Amino acid sequence: MARVVAWIQIQHVHQQRKIGRVPRAAGQRPPGEPPFLVGRRGARRGVVCTAVFIAHRCILSRMAARCPSIKRTSPGEEAPEPPWADRVAGAGTTPGYPGALAAAPHLTTTEPPASVFPLYGHLHLIAQPAESPLKSRYAVPLATVLAISSALLTGCSDTGEPVDFNAGAKGDGSAQGKPVDSDTLMPTGPKSDFRITRTLDDGTHIGRATLKGAKSGVTGSVWVWAPKEYKDPKYAKSGFPVLMALPGGLGSPKEEGGVTNYWVGGDIKLQENLTKWTEEGKSLPFIVVMPMLNPDTQYHDGSDIPGQQKMGTWLTEDVVNFTKANFRTFKSRDGWAFMGSSSGGFAGLKSVLKFPEKFKAVIASGPDIVPDSPLWAGHQAEKDANNPEKLAQGLLRKGGPDVYLAFQAGSREPAAVTSQINKFRQTFGRGPIHTSLQIIPGGRHNAWDYQKGMEAGSIKFISEHLKAPVPSGS
């Protein structure tokens, strides 16, 4: 009979989701300082939350020490394969190994568990073989204490609280003041109801809102992160470049309120990496927009497939208008780009080639090059109209406008991935179609490895061709 072993990844323990990190009245908690929660919720609550936090850490450490089948990796060690290793047989499709391990990327197992069951947030129960060295007298009490403390820690978090990205703006979303240049578009409104899903160390937030697409009729979640520069007074009258980040696969697991987008997660740390790359001069300070891409359990190729929900219109019109309603953006295509992995890379690539007057660049990581959703059956003409190869042919015939396509692939991905990219570049990479290819040494088909390629050159490639925010007085 399988014995049950509990694990948990408390995101603020690993400095990821920042559960319970409330800024002090005098300012943000310096990096590395213990998260003593003494902010707006009061000192009494801070003491309780800190006690629960310490209990969590102690129990997790005790479990890792007692059970050799659980190992906490150190920073820099390779993380487990994620469930969104898109279209890899079995990945993320069943509550078992290895997909469920991605919920706790700092924990790996030396042997696959029989099954993994989600309980609460990032708490899972793993049913392991009977020879597990963790005795049942430890497993049950630890699982119980971890479940209770996880619930308590949720009460210490700012998750779910409202966040206003347009501090001081009017309720209709419009911002006061004259734009710094004619290309800047102040928020057009109406404002959306954003709720915090994650808080970074620098005090910036990822907010989630529900968008009811006026043109597509699609309803789904959109997550947005604004960099710290967005609230810098010198950029208060300037637009910001927008990077629309699209997930591969079906967007990871369904949750209450819609399908998620894994670029939101603190395990992947896209936003932290963009902050770092901006400081290093590799990246522009992007507003990152992370929409739901597939509304159900089928691939829609980011397109308006006849008889299906209009995901192409949702992505290229409704989400764009939603972003313009809530943030300072640029009117021109110089401020709009995509990034995506696997099927998300395809959707971004296709969108740039289909609407080059609206979008200028894309980072397409391990992408499909042609549409391949089964939903296209019987609709060849519409399928061709969303084929990047045919769209590239049309763009070459027109002679522009120029687009910038940064392809990425891991050296450990199937050879077909790289060969398709090379074929596309050799055939269409001329004239107005500018391409690059970043091969990631040791890289696999996952979001962590693709960010290594972004750091090595892809984020700089697109940033050099997009518009930076303009400081006032320049």
N, C-alpha and C positions, 0 to 999 in steps of 0.2 A: 504494500500500500504506500502510495506516495506520501512523503512528508512535506508539509508546507513551510516554506521559508519566505519571509517578507523582506522586501527591499524598498527603499525609498530614496529618491534624489530630491532633497530640499534645495531649491534653486539658489537661495541666497547662501547656503553653505558652500556651494561650488561657484558662487558669484555669477549666477546666470539669470534666473528670473527675478531675483531681488525681492522675494516675498518679505514683506514687513519692513523694508528699508524706508523709513520716513525721515526726510531731511530735518535737521535741527533748525531751530528758529533762526540761528545766526548764519545758516547756510548749509550746503550739502555736506554730508559726511565724507571726510577725506578717504580716498582709496586705501584699503588695508586696515582701517579702523574697525574694531568689532561693531556689529550692528546693534548697539544698544538703542532700543526704540524709545526715545524720549522726546518725540516731536509733538505734533498737534494733538495726538490722542492722549497725551499725559504720561507722567512718570510712572504711575501705578501700572498702567497697561504695558509700558516699556519693560518694567521689571518682570512681569508675567511672561511676556513674549520672549524675552531674553532667556528666561529659565527654560521655556519649552524648546527654544533653539539649541541650548546647550544639551538638553536631554536627547534631542534628535541626534546630535553629532556623536554623543557618547554611545548611544544604542547602535547607530550605524557602524561605528568603529568596532564595537564589540562583536557585531555580527560578522564583519569582514574578517576579523581576527580568528573567529571560531569556525568559519566555514570556508575552506580553501577553494570551493567552487565559485566563490564570489570574490572579485578583486577590484579594488578601486584604482583606476589608472591615475598616473601623475600627469601634470600639464605637459603637453608635447607628445604624449604617447598616442598611438593611433586609436581612434574611437571605433566602436563596433560599426558594422555595416548598417545603414539606416533602413527603415521600412520603405522609404520612398526610392530605393534603388529601382527606378521605374521599369516596369514590365519585366522584371526578373522573376522567374517562376517562384511563387510562394512567398515572396518578400512582402511583408505587411498585409498579407491576405488572410492569415489565420492568427489566433491568439497564441502564437508559439514562437520558437526560436527561428531566425534571429530578429525578426521585426520588432518584437516587444522590447528588445534590449535598447532600441534607440530612444525610448522614453527616459533612459538613464545612461547617457553616453559616457559617464565616468565610472561605470561599473561594467565589467565583462565577466563572462563565465568560462571556466575551463572545460565545461561539458554542457551540452544543450539541455535545458530543462524540458520536462515532459510537456508542460503548458504554462502559460502566463496569463493571469487574469487581472485586469485593471480594477482597482477598488475606489480610490479617491485621488483625484489629481494625478500626481506622479507616484502614487503608492500602488505597487503590484504585489500579488501573491504568486510565487513560483512553486509549482508542484514538481519536486525533484525525486529521483529514484530513492528507494529505501535505504541505500547505503550512504546517503548523505551524512557527513560527519556532524552536522548540527543536530543535536539531540532534540527530540520533540518537546522536552521540558523547557527548552529555550525558545523554540520557534513560536509556539502559541503566545506566550506572554509578550515577546518582542513584537510580534505582528499586531497584537492588540494595542500596546503602548504607542507604536508608530502610527497606527490608524487614528488614535485619539489625538496625538500631538499634531498630526498633519491637519486635522480639522481645526485645532486651536490656532495653528499658525496662519491659517487662512484668515482668521479674524484680525491678525496683525498686519495684513497686507492692504495696500491702496488699490488693489485690483478691483475693478468694477466701479470705481469712483469716476465722476465726470472729469474730463480734461478739455481745456479750452486752448486750442492751438493759436487762436487769434486773440491774444491777451489785449484787452482794451477795445476790441472791435465791436461794432454794433451787433445787435441781436440778429439782424438779417444777413450777417456775414460780411458786410462791406466794411472796409477799413478806412480810416480817416487819413488825410494827408495826400499830397500829390506824389505820384510815382516818380522814381528817380530817372526813369527813361520811358520812351514811348512803347517799349516792348514789355514792360512790366504790367501784369494784370492783377489788380487788387482782388481779394475774395469777392465773388459775385453774389454769394448767398443762394439759398438760405443755409444757415449753419446746420450741421448734422450733430446728432447726439453721440459724441465719442465717449467711450468708457475705457479706462486704463486696463490693458492686459499685461503690460510689463513695464518696469521702470529700470533704466540703466543707471550705472554709477554716477554719470555726470548730471543726473536729474532729468534727462529727457525721457519722454514716454512714448510707448506704442499704444495708440488708441484704436478702438474698434467701433465701427458703426454699421448699421444695416442700411443698405442702399436698395431702393425700389427703382429699378431702371425705367425711366420715363420712355425711352425709345425702344428698349429691348423687351420690356415687360418682365425681366428677370429680377428676382429678389435674392440678395445674398450679402455676405459679410465683406467688408473692406477694412483692412488694417493699414494705419499710416503712422510713420515715424518722421518727425522733423528734427534735423540736427540742431546742436546747440547754437550754431550761427544764426538760426532762424529767429531767435529772440535777441540777437545782438542789435543794439540800437542803431549801429551804423548801417545795418541792412534792413531797417524797418520799412523802407519805402521801395525795396527791391524785390523782384521776383526771384525764385529759386528753381534750379533744374529739378526735374522729376524723373525718378528711376522706378519703373513699374516692375516689380519682382514677381515672377510667375513660378509656381511649383511644378514639379513633374508628377506623373501618376495622376491619381485622383485627388491630390491635395492632402494626403494623409487621412487620419480617421475623422469620421463625422462626429460632431459634437453638438450640443444644444445651441440652436441659433444658426446653424449652417456648417458648411464644410470649411475646414481650416486651411491655412497656407503656411507651410513649414518654415518659410523665411522669417516668420514672426519669432520663432523660438529662441530662447536663451541658450539652448544647446548648440545651435549653429552660429550664433553671434554675428550675424551679418551687420547689424547696426554698430556694434562695437568695432568691428573691423573697418567699416567705412569711416568711423570717427578717427581711427588710427591712420588710415590711408590719407585722409584729408589733412591731418596734422603733418604727415610726411610729404605732402605735395603731390601724391599720386592720384588723388581723387577730388572731384568737386564735392561740396557739401550738399548732397542730394536729399530732397524729400523722397522717402521710399514709400511707395504705394503698393500694397500687397493684397490684391483682390482674390476672391474665390474664383477658380478657373473652371472646374467641372462641378456642376450642381448635383450630380448623381453618381451612379456607379459605372458610367460609360465615358469614353473619351469623346469630347466634342471638338477637338483640334482648334479651340479658340475661334470657332467659325459659326456662321449662320447656316447650319445644315437643315435643309427642308424638313419640316415636320418635327423639328426639335427646338429647344430653347435657343434664342438668338445670342449665343455666347460671343460672337464676333462683334455685334453691336454693343453688347454689354461692356466688352473690354475696351474697344476703341472709341466709344462715344459716351456711354453712361458713366463709366469710371473716370474718364477724362473730365467730363463736366462736373462730376462730384468733387474731384480734386480742385478744379478751378473755383468751385463754390466755397471751399473751405480754406484755401491757402493762397499765398502770393506766388504766382507762377509767371511764366513767360508766354506771350501770345504766339511767338514763332516756334517752329519746330526745333530751333536751336536749344530749347529747354526741355525736350521730351525724348526719353529713351526707355528701352526695355532691358531686362536681364531675365534669364530663365534656364532651367535645367530640363533636359529630356523633352517631354512633350510641352513643357513650359517654354523651353528654348525654341521649339518649333513655332509656338503661338507668337512669341516675340519676333522671331525672324520673319514670319509671314506677315505680321502686322506692319513692320517697317517697310517691307517691299510692296505691300498693297497700298499703304497710305504714306508714301515718302514725303508728302506735303505736310503731314502732321507729326511724324516721328523721324528722327535722324539717325539713331544708332541702336545697336543691340549687342548684348553679350549672350551668345547662344552656346550653352554648355551641353555637350553630348546630345545634340538635338536630332530629332527626326528631320529629314530634308524634304520629304513629301508627305502629304496628308494620308493617314492610314487608318482612320477610325472606321469601324464596320458600319457606322451610321450613314456613310456616304453611298451605300449600295443603292443603285438606281438613279443616282444624281451625278453623273459624270461631268456635266457642264459646270455645275456649281463646285464640284471638287477641283476641277482644273482652275477655276477662278480663285482658289485658295492654295494653289501649289506654288511654293517659293521658286521652283525652277522656271515655271511659266511666267510668274510675276517678274523675275529677274530678266527674262528675255524681253518683256515689255518695257522695262525700265531702260535697258540698253538701247532699244529702238527709239525711245523718246529722248535719250541723251541726258537724263537727270530727273529730279535733283539728286545730288550726291548723298549716298548713305554709307554708313560705316558699320561693318559686320565683324564683330570679334568672336571667332569660333574658339571653343575649348574642348579638349578631350583628354582623358587620362590614359597613360601608357598601358594600363592594365585593363582597359575597356576592350570589348570585342573589336577586331580589326575592321569590321564593317562600319563602325562609327566613324573612324578616322578616314577610311577610304571614301565614304560618301561626302564628307566635308571637303576632302582634297579634290574630288571630282567637281563639286560645285564651284570651288575657288578657281580651278583651272578653266572651267567653262564660262563662268560669269564674272570672275574677279578682274574686271577691267573697266575703263571709262568711269562712269559715276558710281560703280559698285566697288568700294574699297574694303578689303578683307584682311584679317590677320588670323593666325592660328597659334594658340598656346597649348603645347603638349605638356601635360603635368606629369613629371616623373613619379612612377608608382601610383598614379592616380586611378581611382575607380569611379564608378558611376554614382556619385553622391555629392551632396551639397558642400560637405566639409572640404573635399579635395578640389572642387571647382573654385572655391574661394582662394585656394593656393594659386591657381592660375590667374585669378583676378588681381591678386597682390603682385604677381610676377610681371604683369604687363597689361592685362585686358582692361582693367578699370582705368588705367592711364590712357589707353588707346581711345576709348570713347570720350573720356573727360577732355582730351585735347581738342575735340571737335564739337563740344557743347558749351553753352554759355554759363559763366559763373555769376553769382549774385554781384550786384554793383553797389559799392558803398556810397552813402550819401556824400555829396560834395566832390565826387570824383569827376 
